[in-house]
Amino acid sequence: MKKETVNIGIIGLGTVGQGTLKILQENKEFIEQKIYPKKIILKKLADKDKTKILPDKKLYKIFTDSAEEIINDP
């Protein structure tokens, strides 16, 4: 069975955005069990502050300072 994906983009990495990111990272497997057979993909993070410190260096690959990149990505 092919898994469908739920692509997630977070706009704004202040208190709420960072909290959402943390919850998604810590509970990814649990959430995927609840939405089986779908899989969660954290596709893009956006914040106008280019110097934002992210909890994982890998996240910089999906980081942008343009909210439009998330809004215009299907």
WONOR-V216633 format. One record per residue. N is the residue number from 1. D_CENTER is the distance of its C-alpha to the mean C-alpha in whole Angstrom. Layout:
[[N:D_CENTER] [N:D_CENTER]]
//
This chain:
[[1:25] [2:22] [3:18] [4:16] [5:13] [6:10] [7:8] [8:5] [9:5] [10:5] [11:9] [12:11] [13:10] [14:14] [15:15] [16:13] [17:9] [18:10] [19:11] [20:8] [21:6] [22:10] [23:10] [24:8] [25:9] [26:12] [27:13] [28:11] [29:14] [30:16] [31:14] [32:14] [33:18] [34:18] [35:17] [36:19] [37:19] [38:15] [39:13] [40:9] [41:7] [42:4] [43:6] [44:5] [45:6] [46:9] [47:12] [48:16] [49:17] [50:17] [51:18] [52:15] [53:15] [54:12] [55:12] [56:12] [57:14] [58:12] [59:9] [60:11] [61:12] [62:8] [63:9] [64:12] [65:14] [66:14] [67:13] [68:15] [69:13] [70:10] [71:13] [72:15] [73:13] [74:14]]
//
